[in-house]
Amino acid sequence: MFSHALIVARKEIRDHLRDTRSLVSSAFYALMGPLVVGMVSIAVHGAVHGEKSSAVLLSMASVFALVATFVAGMNVAMDAIAGERERRSLLPLLMNPLLRRDVVLGKWLAISLFAVAGVVINLAGFAIVVGLPFHLLIAVTLALIPLVLFASAVELLISTWSRNIKEAHTYLSLVIFLPMVIGMFFGILSAHGFDVALATRGRSAIADRSADQRRAIFAGFNTGAEHDHHSLRGARLAGQRKTFASR
């Protein structure tokens, strides 16, 4: 049933593997996030508290990972429909005995494959920089695959709607801001929650310290009062003994 779609996907993959500039550009975009996070981790090393520094780095990594799901397959999506329309090679493809569904599905599979490869490269870079364990890397990759498939479908739709590569590049560049804004929003919320938790913990620690100080003051006051009571009682007994001896 999907044999024709697989043939179209194989053709798209073979054509884009020959495009060295597109591959280098996609790899650079995928590794840009780990490079930025690595430089930030070196800059804040020792200057910020350990837990807070890790929270900031993880929030940045999540933003770049979301952006990578859209950026990794962008070059392939631009060339899939808009590029072939501009080169006038789309019409001969549609004249073949293929269903439109098979053509769209094959191109979508090719875009998704390159997008998944870009996300894997991005997360592997974060695993080296941040030190993510291997099982967590696999879990995050599997969790991002549905988003990668959705992003590939959106990019293919925009490429179909665009008349040339320049127009497709303009619209796809605007789409990239969507995961960036979402990631920054949730990163701010997580950082704010971390700050609130840290402030709450600090206030509770200060309250506990103040309570301990009050207990220590009261204990010292009670000890001093008891000591004064014993001293006064001993003085009274000594006075009574002197009075009895004089008689």
Stockholm file with secondary structure:
# STOCKHOLM 1.0

chainA/1-247         MFSHALIVARKEIRDHLRDTRSLVSSAFYALMGPLVVGMVSIAVHGAVHGEKSSAVLLSMASVFALVATFVAGMNVAMDAIAGERERRSLLPLLMNPLLRRDVVLGKWLAISLFAVAGVVINLAGFAIVVGLPFHLLIAVTLALIPLVLFASAVELLISTWSRNIKEAHTYLSLVIFLPMVIGMFFGILSAHGFDVALATRGRSAIADRSADQRRAIFAGFNTGAEHDHHSLRGARLAGQRKTFASR
#=GR chainA/1-247 SS CCHHHHHHHHHHHHHHHSCHHHHHHHHHHHHHHHHHHHHHHHHHTTTSCHHHHHHHHHHHHHHHHHHHHHHTTHHHHHIIIIIHHHHTCHHHHHTSSCCHHHHHHHHHHHHHHHHHHHHHHHHHHHHHHHCCCHHHHHHHHHHHHHHHHHHHHHHHHHHHHCSSHHHHHHHHHHHTHHHHHHHHHHHHHHHHHHHHHHHHHHHHHHHHHHHHHHHHHHHHHHHHHHHHHHHHHHHHHHHHHHHHHHC
#=GC SS_cons         CCHHHHHHHHHHHHHHHSCHHHHHHHHHHHHHHHHHHHHHHHHHTTTSCHHHHHHHHHHHHHHHHHHHHHHTTHHHHHIIIIIHHHHTCHHHHHTSSCCHHHHHHHHHHHHHHHHHHHHHHHHHHHHHHHCCCHHHHHHHHHHHHHHHHHHHHHHHHHHHHCSSHHHHHHHHHHHTHHHHHHHHHHHHHHHHHHHHHHHHHHHHHHHHHHHHHHHHHHHHHHHHHHHHHHHHHHHHHHHHHHHHHHC
//
